[in-house]
Amino acid sequence: MTRDAKESKYLSAFGKRLAEVRRAKGFTQESLAEKADVTALTVSYIEQGRQWPRITTLHKLAKSLGVPVTELFRDLKS
């Protein structure tokens, strides 16, 4: 597997994990975005595996969800 393919798989897996945690906490993409002070499009792109969050965004998302950052990487499978 090429580096790009592996990166893409992890990006997709991270997005799925973020969506899973978001739903479990009862947030919509829009409500999470508002609480984290990012755009709903940003949350959507991350969950779709189209972009990695910036470090500051990652921290804001985790804090808004009430979980440690590591929780968003738990059980990440490519």
Secondary structure, 3 states (H helix, E strand, C coil): CCHHHHHHHHHHHHHHHHHHHHHHCCCCHHHHHHHHCCCHHHHHHHHCCCCCCCHHHHHHHHHHHCCCHHHHHCCCCC
